[in-house]
Amino acid sequence: MLVARARDGDVAAFDRLARKHYRTAFSVALAVMRHDADAEDVCHDAFVLAAERLAQCRDPERFARWLCMIVRNRARNARARAIVRHAFSLDHGTAASADDPHRDLELSELRKRLLGALATLPRVQREVVLLHDLQGLRHDEIASIVGTSAGMSRQHLFKARKRLRAQLGGDDRGDSMKREST
């Protein structure tokens, strides 16, 4: 219904669509771009493009998937042109705490390690992790966005978490079971 109204020029309807799907689009962009500011830029560009090409969305029921395809393509294009950025703010996204600068530094280091580990994942695994763990989407929703089945989404999440645990020093369940039996 919102898509049809937006196609007819209802700006408020498109605004509601954008608000409804922004977090999902951001997660897809972040999976490719790996930096919040870059992902925000990609999302903005993708929403502008989606507004311009809304008539091309053949199945309004699958608007989220269509939008995420645009976001993914815009992000890939932007990433191909981007210069690798190495600067991170101390606490990236929140003000530094005057009460505990050591905790701020720990959080900053943890964020760097997590972003580094996420960067090593294949794109689809990174998207599934961010959409599931950060956005709280169900596997059927993720499957629709990523273009796979719900079962494959579960597989990607399992493999991604396993790789992240290995890189971040977390215990792999298989290893802990082996140690208990010895």
N, C-alpha and C positions, 0 to 999 in steps of 0.2 A: 504494500500500500504506500509506504514512504517513497519507494523508488518511483512508482508511477506519479506521485505528486511532485517529486523532485524533477522528473522528466518534463512535467508540464510547467516548470519554471517556479515552483514553490521553494523559495530559498530556505524557509524555516524547515521544510521537510528534509532538504539536503543537510542542513545544519544538524538535525536530529540523527540522520544517518551517520554523519561524521562523528558525532559524539558517541554514538552507540558502538562504532567499530574502531575508534581511534586506538584503544589499548591493544587490540589484536594487531592492527596495522603496525603500530609501533614495535611490537614484539617481533614481527616478521622483519621489519627494517633493521632492528637492533641485531637480529641474528646474522644479517649480512654485513652491516656497517660496523658493529662492535663498539660504537661510541654513542652515548645518548644524544649529543648535539647533532651528530651526523644523521642519526635515525630520525630525529625530529624534522630536520630539513627534508629528508626523503619523504617522510609522511606528508608534510605540507605540500610538496611538489606533486605527490601522488594524488592527494585529495583534489588539488586544482585540476589535474589531468582527468581524474574520474568525473568531476563536475562537467568538464568540457565534453567528455565522451560518454556520458550517461546513457545516451540513446543506443550505444553499442552493447550495453549489458542485456544480453538476450534472455536471461532467466533471472528475473528480479528476486526469486527465492534464494538464489545463489549469489547475491550481491557481495557477501563477505568474501567468498572465494575469488570472485572477479576482482574485487578491490585489492585483495592480497596478492593477486598475480601482478597487478599494476605496481604495487609497492615493491614486490620482489624484483621486478624488472628495473624499476627506477633505482633501487638500491644497488643492484649489480652494475648498472651503468655508472652510478656515482662512485662506487668502489673502484671501478676500473680506471676512473679519471683521478681519483683522490691520491694525495700524497699521504703516506703513512704518518699518522700523528702519534707522538709518544707522550704528550703532556696530559697529565691527570691532575685534577685539583685534589687538595688534601682529603676532603670527604665527599667530593663529587655529588652535588645535588642538595647538600644540607650545609648549614652554617657550621663552622668549627665550634666546638664546645670549649668555652673558656674554663669550664670546670675540670676537664680531663683531656688535655692535649695528647697524652699517651694513648688513650683509647681512640681518639680521632686518627692517630697515626696507624694503630692496629687495624682499624676499619678500612683505612685507605689501602694498606698493604693487602688485606684480605680481598678487597675489591679488585686490585691489580691481579692477584693470583687467580681469582675466579674468572675475570675477563680473559686472562691469558689461557686458562684451561678451556674456556668456551671457544676461544679462537681456534683451537686445535681440532674441534669437532667438525665433521662434515656439515655443510649448510643445513641439510634437512634435519639432522639430529639436533643442531643448535636451535632451529626453529621449534621443534617439538618440545624440547626442554623449556624454552622460554614461554611458549604458549601454554604448556601444562603447568609448570611449576610457578611461573611468574604471574600468568593471567588466570590460571585456574580453569582452563577450558577442558572439556571432556574429549576423549579420544575420537569420538565420532565428529565433533566439531573441528578438531585438529586435522583429521583425515580429509575433511572437505576443503580446508584451507590449503593444506600441503599437497593435496592431490593424490592421496593414497587410501588405503583401507584403515579402519580402526585397529585391526590386528597389527598391521605394519607400523602404525603410530606407536603402539605399545612396545613393539620390538625396537624402534628407534629410541624411545625413552629409556628402555632397559640398557641398551648398548651405550647410550650417551652417559647415563648415570654411572655405569661401570667404569667408563673411561675417565670421567670426572673424579670419581673416588680414587682411582689409581694415580691421577696427576696431582690431586690435592692432598694425598696422603691418607685418605679415608680407608677404613677397613673394608675389603671386599668380602662379602659373605662367604664365598667359597673358601678364601684363605683362612678366615676365622674358624670355619668348620674343620678344616684340615688341621689347624693348630690344636683344636680341642681334642681331636681324636688321637693326637700323638702324645 
